[in-house]
Amino acid sequence: QVQLVESEGGLVQAGGSLRVSCAASGATFSMSAMGWFRQAPGKEREFVAGINWSGINTRYADSVKGRFTISRDNTEKIVSLQMTSLKPEDTAVYYCAATSPKPGFGVTSLGSDYVSWGQGTQVTVSS
């Protein structure tokens, strides 16, 4: 399994942008699909964005579609989430996650498909 460490999040005003990244260690990163999830206070964890092993296929939650972009660099073992037009409702702890290193693993929004999780990073959007 890969080990995942998210970059520091931050505080941003509504309408602003923020990029969070997740650095992975382990030889199997390039074979894992990756995802970003978030959890706001008092709410359940929810899927935000996912990307397949090659980076060709992506999927987004309806709430972030058109505003967030997920990408990955398999050479550097990094997956990033670029967030634009941020809203106060985007405030949450953001987690990156990796699936099992199964060749051809497609994009998945199911939390149960992910076996490795980062420690989370706080993103706060002020109104």
Secondary structure as UniProt FT lines:
FT   STRAND          3..6
FT   STRAND          10..13
FT   TURN            14..15
FT   STRAND          18..25
FT   TURN            27..28
FT   HELIX           29..31
FT   STRAND          34..39
FT   TURN            41..42
FT   STRAND          46..51
FT   TURN            53..54
FT   STRAND          58..60
FT   TURN            62..67
FT   STRAND          68..73
FT   TURN            74..77
FT   STRAND          78..83
FT   HELIX           88..90
FT   STRAND          92..99
FT   TURN            103..104
FT   HELIX           111..113
FT   STRAND          114..117
FT   STRAND          121..126
//
